[in-house]
Amino acid sequence: MTTSPIFSMIAREQQRQTECINLIASENYASKNILSAAGSILTNKYAEGYPGRRYYGGCSIIDEVESYAIEQGKKLFGCEHMNVQPHSGSSANFAAYFSLLKPGDTILGMQLSAGGHLTHGYPLNFSGTMFKAISYGVNPDTECLDYDEIEKLAQEHQPKMIIAGASAYARLIDYEKLAAIAQQTKSILLVDMAHIAGLIAAKLIPSPFEYADIVTSTTHKTLRGPRGGVICSKNPHAKSIDRAIIPGTQGGPLMHIIAAKAIAFEEAQSPSFITYQQQVIKNAQAMAHAFKDMGYKIVSGGTDTHLFLVDLRSKFNDVTGKLAEEVLGQCNIIINRNTVPGDTQSPMITSGMRIGTPAMTTRGFKEKEIQELTSLINDIIVHRTDQTYLQKTQKHIIQWASQFPIPC
Ligand SMILES: *Cc1c(COP(=O)(O)O)cnc(C)c1O
């Protein structure tokens, strides 16, 4: 039997993950049990349909798996209905829109450049081509959501759906206010909690479930499960959401991933998960604070969640987000470049960094390591042209990161 080169690529990627400090806000490390379910023989089974209503034979055990995942997911978030079949966060949004909107309907979502997601109405995404997409940003002074602006846009455009949720926004979202706006304009309120699902599961930040008609999510970000999505809804929407997944937008479900989602929902109900999420927020706040102490401006002044944005223009006039990402990457520290409010650089270059703490908190980082890491990041940017310094620092980070192993 020959061994595929893929296995040595996986081994090299495992080494890379071990030897890097990962500050990507949307990434995390799934547990050994989750990896094991995701890599299981459940991948062999076709199961189009839903438990008890399948288009394939041999689904009795698969039915148990999916029913258990739904039961655990509903218990975790306290929602009426959950569909666990979406292959990703984007597929979850696609199906949710498909169930509730017609092509040409107006949607109101957050601008990508202000921290929103592609699927919230970006012109090149399906959401921007199939629907008439209107977008809201952040207030230029507070750099926070401006509910008066959202209300004004809703009044003016009467959207069929208002979409809340973000990929690069550090502050809490006032779902009650958004629901009040949606009620005035008779819009559906969809909350996409992809980034913050873990914090909501741990009840550390407000939950959208009381206010939103539909809640979509990924399962692999703060929630720390396998790569995938879910759609939660109130009972009246249940049938149409299920139909929008199959036959609407997907074929057979990924049963190995659904099994892994069930384990993630179980794990998220344990007391240690709450402790973990508390530390995620503590680490993000400690890190934002440490950056401020070194003279960096943090967008909106800080964070209430697992991530924050650093405005590099506040400290250097010649360091773009792209340059920071590259020079930190040379030293095995992985961040995202990100646009900041009022950015004059293109989205490929940007003037900011997006930094998140979920991944390194899983590996055991606490405030002490966060302090050390933040001053290292500053030193690396300051010494960005000193190759000897950069090489020495990369060696140090490899050593350091390897002391905080990843689950595998
Ligand atoms: C990550 C994200 C998604 C999409 O998830 P994928 O699994 O990458 O498709 C959708 N919405 C928001 C707000 C996100 O942050």
Ligand as a Chemical Component Dictionary entry (heavy atoms), coordinates in Angstrom:
data_LIG
# 
_chem_comp.id                   LIG 
_chem_comp.type                 NON-POLYMER 
_chem_comp.pdbx_formal_charge   0 
_chem_comp.three_letter_code    LIG 
# 
loop_
_chem_comp_atom.comp_id 
_chem_comp_atom.atom_id 
_chem_comp_atom.alt_atom_id 
_chem_comp_atom.type_symbol 
_chem_comp_atom.charge 
_chem_comp_atom.model_Cartn_x 
_chem_comp_atom.model_Cartn_y 
_chem_comp_atom.model_Cartn_z 
_chem_comp_atom.pdbx_ordinal 
LIG C1 C1 C 0 -17.499 32.879 9.883  1  
LIG C2 C2 C 0 -18.787 33.529 9.656  2  
LIG C3 C3 C 0 -19.735 32.980 8.766  3  
LIG C4 C4 C 0 -19.433 31.883 7.769  4  
LIG O1 O1 O 0 -18.947 30.724 8.187  5  
LIG P1 P1 P 0 -18.258 29.702 7.151  6  
LIG O2 O2 O 0 -18.368 28.419 7.918  7  
LIG O3 O3 O 0 -16.879 30.201 6.935  8  
LIG O4 O4 O 0 -19.073 29.680 5.915  9  
LIG C5 C5 C 0 -20.979 33.572 8.677  10 
LIG N1 N1 N 0 -21.275 34.654 9.411  11 
LIG C6 C6 C 0 -20.396 35.220 10.240 12 
LIG C7 C7 C 0 -20.800 36.436 11.014 13 
LIG C8 C8 C 0 -19.114 34.695 10.385 14 
LIG O5 O5 O 0 -18.233 35.289 11.187 15 
# 
loop_
_chem_comp_bond.comp_id 
_chem_comp_bond.atom_id_1 
_chem_comp_bond.atom_id_2 
_chem_comp_bond.value_order 
_chem_comp_bond.pdbx_ordinal 
LIG C1 C2 SING 1  
LIG C2 C3 SING 2  
LIG C2 C8 DOUB 3  
LIG C3 C4 SING 4  
LIG C3 C5 DOUB 5  
LIG C4 O1 SING 6  
LIG O1 P1 SING 7  
LIG P1 O2 DOUB 8  
LIG P1 O3 SING 9  
LIG P1 O4 SING 10 
LIG C5 N1 SING 11 
LIG N1 C6 DOUB 12 
LIG C6 C7 SING 13 
LIG C6 C8 SING 14 
LIG C8 O5 SING 15 
# 
